[in-house]
Amino acid sequence: MDTDFDTMRGFVAVARRLSFRAAADELGMDPTVLSRKVARLEARLGVRLLHRTTRKVSLTEAGAVYFQRCDDLLSRMADAEAEVSRYASGPTGTLRLALPNLFGQRHIAPLVPEFMARHPALRIELAFSDRMVDLLDLRMDAAIRIGSMAAVGDLRIRRLAPNRRLVCASPAYLARHGAPREPADLAAHRILHFSPFIEGNAWRLARGGSEVEVPVAPVLCADNVEVLRLAALAGEGIAILATFVAGDDLAAGRLVPVLSAWQPPASTISFVYPNAPFTPQKVRALSDFLGEQFAGDPPWDKKKARPA
């Protein structure tokens, strides 16, 4: 049976004051209208809740039970509304964010103190992993993801920055082994390979409108790009590295681009969060903050790589 909450509030006001007129004044309504609402409630329930005489109103046994239950329910509702309204007034509660390991450590972690200072009422939980997590299953509010992102029904996407990647090696490696001139030349080189590439043991490279897929036989596979960067710096082979990983090394000449006419396909660094009718204030605050921080050219791309 459906009972609208306005009628329930009206009954509770009458039961508390034992007066239709006093309850109507409290609720800002006509006593006759309130009396009709309570009468319809009694008809719906099939029991009399109030004894009425010309001089007084009193609760029946059923009315006393119903009053106790309704008063408790309305009190809980008021508490729930007060609790939830805090989330609409500004970023509060706990913000849970999933981050890719290296990008999170290098480029998000340094920004966290400033975000905390702007929103001191917010609690923050960060989870670092290169695994693609399901936000809903793990009750995450948002994530930073790297790669080609297409909008899907259950996620919203805000693109923060391009993810530029280069084929690169150390000058010492190139001095010993020479530089590949065409993608096919990679077959004769030592390859440092990021194992989560969806292409498997192959590199996809593009030039203009053409694209090639080059099989590789890696001497090192890893699901952590920092290992590949260190191996490349040590002269152990050629790697595909994102500029957010190797930007300083490229600018300093510790690593140099090879096959510069050929680039891995473009991808993006994105802020993603569940697609829901209302975006929580805490998620919107973080989205706007990161958009502000990464506006224009990302900081790791402002230093130019030295040519080979």
Backbone hydrogen bonds in HBPLUS format (Angstrom, degrees):
<---DONOR---> <-ACCEPTOR-->    atom                        ^
c    i                          cat <-CA-CA->   ^        H-A-AA   ^      H-
h    n   atom  resd res      DA  || num        DHA   H-A  angle D-A-AA Bond
n    s   type  num  typ     dist DA aas  dist angle  dist       angle   num
A0008-MET N   A0004-ASP O   3.13 MM   4  6.50 156.5  2.19 145.8 153.0     1
A0009-ARG N   A0005-PHE O   2.82 MM   4  5.99 157.5  1.87 145.3 151.0     2
A0010-GLY N   A0006-ASP O   2.90 MM   4  6.15 150.2  1.99 141.4 150.1     3
A0011-PHE N   A0007-THR O   2.90 MM   4  6.23 160.2  1.94 153.9 157.8     4
A0012-VAL N   A0008-MET O   2.98 MM   4  6.21 164.8  2.00 152.0 156.1     5
A0013-ALA N   A0009-ARG O   2.94 MM   4  6.16 156.0  2.00 147.5 153.8     6
A0014-VAL N   A0010-GLY O   3.05 MM   4  6.34 157.6  2.10 149.8 155.5     7
A0015-ALA N   A0011-PHE O   2.81 MM   4  6.03 165.6  1.83 156.8 161.3     8
A0016-ARG N   A0012-VAL O   2.89 MM   4  5.98 146.4  2.00 144.4 153.0     9
A0017-ARG N   A0013-ALA O   3.06 MM   4  6.16 158.6  2.11 144.2 149.6    10
A0018-LEU N   A0014-VAL O   2.51 MM   4  5.16 133.5  1.71 147.2 159.4    11
A0023-ALA N   A0019-SER O   3.08 MM   4  6.09 157.9  2.13 138.0 144.8    12
A0024-ALA N   A0020-PHE O   2.79 MM   4  5.90 156.0  1.84 147.2 154.4    13
A0025-ASP N   A0021-ARG O   2.91 MM   4  6.14 157.3  1.97 149.1 155.0    14
A0026-GLU N   A0022-ALA O   3.01 MM   4  6.25 155.0  2.07 143.5 150.4    15
A0027-LEU N   A0023-ALA O   2.98 MM   4  6.24 149.2  2.08 146.3 154.5    16
A0028-GLY N   A0024-ALA O   2.78 MM   4  5.77 118.1  2.16 141.1 157.0    17
A0029-MET N   A0024-ALA O   2.99 MM   5  5.07 165.8  2.02 138.9 143.2    18
A0028-GLY N   A0025-ASP O   3.32 MM   3  5.02 143.7  2.46  90.8 101.0    19
A0034-LEU N   A0030-ASP O   3.08 MM   4  6.40 160.6  2.12 155.3 161.0    20
A0035-SER N   A0031-PRO O   2.88 MM   4  6.10 156.3  1.94 147.1 153.6    21
A0036-ARG N   A0032-THR O   3.02 MM   4  6.29 155.1  2.09 147.0 153.0    22
A0037-LYS N   A0033-VAL O   3.01 MM   4  6.30 154.5  2.08 148.2 155.2    23
A0038-VAL N   A0034-LEU O   3.05 MM   4  6.35 162.4  2.09 154.7 158.1    24
A0039-ALA N   A0035-SER O   2.97 MM   4  6.16 154.2  2.04 144.8 152.6    25
A0040-ARG N   A0036-ARG O   2.91 MM   4  6.16 156.8  1.97 149.6 155.2    26
A0041-LEU N   A0037-LYS O   2.96 MM   4  6.25 149.1  2.05 143.2 152.4    27
A0042-GLU N   A0038-VAL O   2.92 MM   4  6.24 158.4  1.97 151.6 156.3    28
A0043-ALA N   A0039-ALA O   2.96 MM   4  6.24 156.2  2.02 146.8 153.5    29
A0044-ARG N   A0040-ARG O   2.90 MM   4  6.11 151.2  1.98 145.3 153.0    30
A0045-LEU N   A0041-LEU O   2.95 MM   4  6.21 158.4  2.00 152.3 157.9    31
A0046-GLY N   A0042-GLU O   2.75 MM   4  5.77 136.4  1.93 142.7 155.3    32
A0060-THR N   A0049-LEU O   3.01 MM  11  5.32 170.4  2.02 129.5 129.3    33
A0051-HIS N   A0058-SER O   2.66 MM   7  5.10 166.1  1.68 154.4 159.4    34
A0058-SER N   A0051-HIS O   2.97 MM   7  5.10 157.1  2.03 141.9 148.3    35
A0053-THR N   A0056-LYS O   2.97 MM   3  5.40 145.7  2.09 164.5 172.0    36
A0064-ALA N   A0060-THR O   2.84 MM   4  6.10 147.6  1.94 148.2 155.4    37
A0065-VAL N   A0061-GLU O   3.21 MM   4  6.54 158.2  2.26 147.2 152.0    38
A0066-TYR N   A0062-ALA O   2.90 MM   4  6.14 166.2  1.92 153.1 157.4    39
A0067-PHE N   A0063-GLY O   2.77 MM   4  5.83 155.7  1.82 145.2 152.3    40
A0068-GLN N   A0064-ALA O   3.12 MM   4  6.27 162.0  2.15 143.8 147.8    41
A0069-ARG N   A0065-VAL O   3.11 MM   4  6.41 162.8  2.14 151.9 156.1    42
A0070-CYS N   A0066-TYR O   2.84 MM   4  5.97 168.7  1.85 155.2 158.9    43
A0071-ASP N   A0067-PHE O   2.81 MM   4  5.80 163.6  1.83 152.4 157.4    44
A0072-ASP N   A0068-GLN O   3.14 MM   4  6.23 156.3  2.20 139.9 146.0    45
A0073-LEU N   A0069-ARG O   2.91 MM   4  6.16 159.7  1.95 149.2 155.4    46
A0074-LEU N   A0070-CYS O   2.83 MM   4  6.01 170.4  1.84 157.7 159.7    47
A0075-SER N   A0071-ASP O   3.03 MM   4  6.09 148.7  2.13 138.4 147.2    48
A0076-ARG N   A0072-ASP O   2.95 MM   4  6.22 154.3  2.02 147.5 154.2    49
A0077-MET N   A0073-LEU O   2.91 MM   4  6.20 155.8  1.97 150.0 157.3    50
A0078-ALA N   A0074-LEU O   2.98 MM   4  6.17 155.1  2.04 143.0 149.2    51
A0079-ASP N   A0075-SER O   3.01 MM   4  6.30 155.2  2.08 144.9 151.5    52
A0080-ALA N   A0076-ARG O   2.86 MM   4  6.12 159.1  1.91 150.1 156.1    53
A0081-GLU N   A0077-MET O   2.87 MM   4  6.10 162.9  1.90 153.8 157.9    54
A0082-ALA N   A0078-ALA O   2.95 MM   4  6.12 158.1  2.00 145.8 152.0    55
A0083-GLU N   A0079-ASP O   2.91 MM   4  6.12 154.5  1.98 147.5 154.7    56
A0084-VAL N   A0080-ALA O   2.90 MM   4  6.11 168.8  1.91 155.7 158.2    57
A0085-SER N   A0081-GLU O   2.88 MM   4  5.87 152.7  1.95 145.2 152.9    58
A0086-ARG N   A0083-GLU O   3.37 MM   3  5.78 147.6  2.48 104.5 112.5    59
A0087-TYR N   A0084-VAL O   2.90 MM   3  5.55 142.9  2.04 117.6 126.7    60
A0088-ALA N   A0085-SER O   3.16 MM   3  5.24 136.9  2.36  98.2 109.7    61
A0089-SER N   A0085-SER O   3.29 MM   4  6.52 138.7  2.47 144.6 154.8    62
A0123-ARG N   A0093-GLY O   2.81 MM  30  6.01 168.5  1.82 163.0 164.9    63
A0095-LEU N   A0123-ARG O   2.66 MM  28  6.04 164.1  1.69 159.5 161.0    64
A0125-GLU N   A0095-LEU O   2.81 MM  30  6.09 162.4  1.84 159.6 158.3    65
A0141-ASP N   A0096-ARG O   2.87 MM  45  5.20 143.2  2.01 130.9 142.8    66
A0142-ALA N   A0096-ARG O   3.30 MM  46  6.74 143.8  2.44 158.2 164.1    67
A0097-LEU N   A0125-GLU O   2.88 MM  28  6.29 163.0  1.90 167.8 173.3    68
A0127-ALA N   A0097-LEU O   2.95 MM  30  6.30 156.1  2.00 158.6 161.7    69
A0098-ALA N   A0142-ALA O   3.06 MM  44  6.48 159.4  2.11 139.7 144.5    70
A0144-ILE N   A0098-ALA O   2.93 MM  46  6.39 150.9  2.02 161.4 170.1    71
A0099-LEU N   A0127-ALA O   2.77 MM  28  5.97 166.5  1.78 162.5 162.1    72
A0129-SER N   A0099-LEU O   2.80 MM  30  6.15 165.1  1.82 168.0 173.1    73
A0104-GLY N   A0100-PRO O   2.79 MM   4  5.47 149.7  1.88 148.2 158.2    74
A0105-GLN N   A0101-ASN O   2.92 MM   4  6.13 156.5  1.97 152.0 158.8    75
A0106-ARG N   A0102-LEU O   2.89 MM   4  6.03 166.9  1.91 156.6 159.9    76
A0107-HIS N   A0103-PHE O   2.84 MM   4  5.53 162.0  1.88 146.3 152.5    77
A0108-ILE N   A0104-GLY O   3.26 MM   4  4.78 143.3  2.41 110.9 119.5    78
A0109-ALA N   A0104-GLY O   2.79 MM   5  5.96 155.7  1.85 169.3 174.2    79
A0111-LEU N   A0108-ILE O   2.85 MM   3  5.31 143.0  1.99 114.6 126.2    80
A0112-VAL N   A0109-ALA O   3.19 MM   3  5.30 147.1  2.30 104.6 113.8    81
A0115-PHE N   A0111-LEU O   3.20 MM   4  6.50 161.4  2.24 155.5 161.1    82
A0116-MET N   A0112-VAL O   2.88 MM   4  6.10 159.0  1.93 160.1 166.3    83
A0117-ALA N   A0113-PRO O   2.95 MM   4  6.16 152.7  2.02 144.3 151.6    84
A0118-ARG N   A0114-GLU O   3.06 MM   4  6.34 145.1  2.19 144.1 153.0    85
A0119-HIS N   A0115-PHE O   3.12 MM   4  6.31 139.6  2.29 141.2 151.7    86
A0119-HIS N   A0116-MET O   3.18 MM   3  5.15 126.7  2.48  93.3 107.0    87
A0122-LEU N   A0119-HIS O   3.10 MM   3  5.69 166.1  2.12 122.0 125.8    88
A0138-LEU N   A0134-ASP O   3.08 MM   4  6.22 162.6  2.11 157.4 161.7    89
A0140-MET N   A0135-LEU O   2.78 MM   5  4.69 157.0  1.83 144.3 148.1    90
A0139-ARG N   A0136-LEU O   3.23 MM   3  4.90 158.9  2.27  97.2 103.2    91
A0143-ALA N   A0272-VAL O   2.89 MM 129  5.36 145.9  2.01 151.1 156.4    92
A0272-VAL N   A0143-ALA O   2.89 MM 129  5.36 170.0  1.90 158.9 162.4    93
A0145-ARG N   A0270-SER O   2.91 MM 125  5.29 160.6  1.94 147.3 153.9    94
A0270-SER N   A0145-ARG O   2.81 MM 125  5.29 172.5  1.82 163.4 165.8    95
A0147-GLY N   A0268-THR O   2.87 MM 121  5.30 164.6  1.89 155.5 160.8    96
A0268-THR N   A0147-GLY O   3.30 MM 121  5.30 166.2  2.32 105.0 108.9    97
A0155-LEU N   A0152-VAL O   3.25 MM   3  5.66 165.5  2.27 115.9 120.3    98
A0275-ASN N   A0154-ASP O   3.07 MM 121  5.03 160.2  2.11 108.9 110.5    99
A0156-ARG N   A0273-TYR O   2.77 MM 117  5.44 165.0  1.79 166.7 172.0   100
A0273-TYR N   A0156-ARG O   3.10 MM 117  5.44 150.1  2.20 143.0 150.6   101
A0158-ARG N   A0271-PHE O   2.78 MM 113  5.05 154.9  1.85 149.7 157.8   102
A0271-PHE N   A0158-ARG O   2.76 MM 113  5.05 169.0  1.77 151.9 154.9   103
A0160-LEU N   A0269-ILE O   2.78 MM 109  5.62 153.3  1.85 150.3 159.4   104
A0161-ALA N   A0269-ILE O   3.26 MM 108  5.24 155.8  2.32 140.3 144.0   105
A0269-ILE N   A0161-ALA O   2.81 MM 108  5.24 163.8  1.83 167.6 166.6   106
A0163-ASN N   A0267-SER O   2.91 MM 104  5.25 165.9  1.93 135.5 130.7   107
A0243-THR N   A0164-ARG O   2.82 MM  79  5.77 157.6  1.87 158.5 159.5   108
A0166-LEU N   A0241-LEU O   2.95 MM  75  5.59 164.1  1.98 147.5 148.3   109
A0241-LEU N   A0166-LEU O   2.95 MM  75  5.59 155.5  2.01 159.7 159.8   110
A0258-VAL N   A0167-VAL O   2.83 MM  91  5.61 160.9  1.86 145.9 145.6   111
A0168-CYS N   A0239-ALA O   2.84 MM  71  5.61 168.1  1.85 166.6 170.1   112
A0239-ALA N   A0168-CYS O   2.97 MM  71  5.61 164.6  2.00 162.3 165.7   113
A0169-ALA N   A0256-VAL O   3.09 MM  87  5.69 153.1  2.17 150.8 157.1   114
A0256-VAL N   A0169-ALA O   2.81 MM  87  5.69 162.5  1.84 159.9 163.0   115
A0174-LEU N   A0170-SER O   3.15 MM   4  6.50 166.8  2.17 158.2 160.8   116
A0175-ALA N   A0171-PRO O   2.88 MM   4  6.06 146.1  2.00 145.4 155.0   117
A0176-ARG N   A0172-ALA O   3.18 MM   4  6.42 145.5  2.31 142.9 150.6   118
A0176-ARG N   A0173-TYR O   3.09 MM   3  5.27 125.7  2.40  99.0 112.6   119
A0177-HIS N   A0173-TYR O   2.86 MM   4  6.05 161.8  1.89 158.4 164.1   120
A0178-GLY N   A0174-LEU O   2.75 MM   4  4.58 142.0  1.89 126.3 132.1   121
A0185-ASP N   A0182-GLU O   2.88 MM   3  5.48 146.5  1.99 119.0 128.5   122
A0186-LEU N   A0183-PRO O   3.06 MM   3  5.72 163.6  2.09 119.0 124.0   123
A0187-ALA N   A0184-ALA O   3.31 MM   3  6.16 168.4  2.32 121.4 123.8   124
A0188-ALA N   A0185-ASP O   3.07 MM   3  5.87 161.9  2.10 122.4 126.9   125
A0189-HIS N   A0186-LEU O   2.99 MM   3  5.14 166.0  2.01 115.5 117.5   126
A0238-ILE N   A0190-ARG O   2.88 MM  48  6.24 162.9  1.91 157.9 158.2   127
A0219-VAL N   A0191-ILE O   2.89 MM  28  5.70 152.2  1.96 145.4 152.6   128
A0192-LEU N   A0238-ILE O   2.81 MM  46  5.71 165.0  1.83 159.8 155.3   129
A0193-HIS N   A0220-LEU O   2.76 MM  27  6.08 169.3  1.78 171.6 169.7   130
A0222-ALA N   A0193-HIS O   3.05 MM  29  6.55 147.8  2.16 161.5 171.0   131
A0197-PHE N   A0194-PHE O   3.24 MM   3  6.17 167.5  2.26 128.8 131.3   132
A0195-SER N   A0222-ALA O   2.85 MM  27  5.38 152.6  1.93 126.4 133.9   133
A0200-GLY N   A0197-PHE O   3.10 MM   3  5.74 165.9  2.12 119.8 122.7   134
A0216-VAL N   A0201-ASN O   3.17 MM  15  5.60 169.2  2.18 127.5 127.3   135
A0203-TRP N   A0214-VAL O   2.81 MM  11  5.10 160.0  1.85 143.1 146.3   136
A0214-VAL N   A0203-TRP O   2.69 MM  11  5.10 170.3  1.70 156.4 156.7   137
A0205-LEU N   A0212-VAL O   2.91 MM   7  5.48 160.9  1.95 156.8 163.3   138
A0212-VAL N   A0205-LEU O   2.82 MM   7  5.48 163.4  1.85 163.5 168.9   139
A0206-ALA N   A0263-GLN O   2.71 MM  57  5.25 158.7  1.75 141.2 147.7   140
A0263-GLN N   A0206-ALA O   2.88 MM  57  5.25 166.8  1.90 148.1 149.8   141
A0207-ARG N   A0210-SER O   2.88 MM   3  5.45 160.8  1.91 151.9 157.7   142
A0210-SER N   A0207-ARG O   3.02 MM   3  5.45 157.4  2.07 139.0 135.8   143
A0229-ARG N   A0225-VAL O   2.89 MM   4  6.17 154.3  1.95 150.2 157.6   144
A0230-LEU N   A0226-GLU O   2.99 MM   4  6.20 163.4  2.02 150.4 153.9   145
A0231-ALA N   A0227-VAL O   3.00 MM   4  6.20 156.2  2.06 146.6 153.4   146
A0232-ALA N   A0228-LEU O   2.87 MM   4  6.06 156.1  1.93 147.4 154.1   147
A0233-LEU N   A0229-ARG O   2.88 MM   4  6.14 158.9  1.93 150.3 156.1   148
A0234-ALA N   A0230-LEU O   3.03 MM   4  6.22 142.5  2.17 138.8 148.6   149
A0236-GLU N   A0231-ALA O   2.98 MM   5  5.39 163.9  2.01 157.5 154.2   150
A0235-GLY N   A0232-ALA O   2.99 MM   3  5.17 159.8  2.03 108.2 113.5   151
A0245-VAL N   A0242-ALA O   2.98 MM   3  5.33 148.6  2.08 106.7 116.4   152
A0246-ALA N   A0242-ALA O   3.00 MM   4  6.32 165.2  2.03 156.0 159.7   153
A0247-GLY N   A0243-THR O   2.76 MM   4  4.52 124.6  2.07 133.4 133.3   154
A0250-LEU N   A0246-ALA O   2.90 MM   4  6.10 157.4  1.95 161.1 167.9   155
A0251-ALA N   A0247-GLY O   2.94 MM   4  6.13 159.0  1.99 149.4 155.3   156
A0252-ALA N   A0248-ASP O   2.96 MM   4  6.08 148.1  2.07 142.8 151.2   157
A0253-GLY N   A0249-ASP O   3.02 MM   4  6.01 114.8  2.47 132.2 147.0   158
A0254-ARG N   A0249-ASP O   2.89 MM   5  4.97 125.0  2.20 151.7 155.8   159
A0255-LEU N   A0249-ASP O   3.22 MM   6  5.44 153.8  2.30 118.2 115.1   160
A0253-GLY N   A0250-LEU O   3.25 MM   3  5.09 147.1  2.37  93.8 103.4   161
A0306-ARG N   A0250-LEU O   3.11 MM  56  6.20 163.1  2.14 141.7 137.5   162
A0262-TRP N   A0259-LEU O   2.78 MM   3  5.45 156.8  1.83 123.8 131.6   163
A0283-VAL N   A0280-PRO O   3.08 MM   3  5.37 122.3  2.43 103.4 117.0   164
A0284-ARG N   A0280-PRO O   3.00 MM   4  6.33 166.1  2.02 159.2 163.3   165
A0285-ALA N   A0281-GLN O   2.82 MM   4  5.96 154.8  1.88 149.4 156.6   166
A0286-LEU N   A0282-LYS O   3.17 MM   4  6.35 157.5  2.22 139.5 144.5   167
A0287-SER N   A0283-VAL O   2.90 MM   4  6.09 163.6  1.93 152.8 157.9   168
A0288-ASP N   A0284-ARG O   2.95 MM   4  6.10 165.8  1.97 150.8 154.1   169
A0289-PHE N   A0285-ALA O   2.97 MM   4  6.08 153.5  2.04 142.1 150.1   170
A0290-LEU N   A0286-LEU O   2.91 MM   4  6.09 168.7  1.92 157.0 158.8   171
A0291-GLY N   A0287-SER O   2.93 MM   4  6.07 156.2  1.99 146.0 153.5   172
A0292-GLU N   A0288-ASP O   2.97 MM   4  6.12 149.0  2.07 142.5 150.1   173
A0293-GLN N   A0289-PHE O   2.98 MM   4  6.28 155.3  2.04 147.4 154.3   174
A0294-PHE N   A0290-LEU O   2.96 MM   4  6.08 153.1  2.04 152.0 157.7   175
A0301-ASP N   A0298-PRO O   2.96 MM   3  5.57 157.3  2.01 120.5 127.7   176
A0302-LYS N   A0299-PRO O   3.32 MM   3  5.42 165.5  2.35 105.9 110.1   177
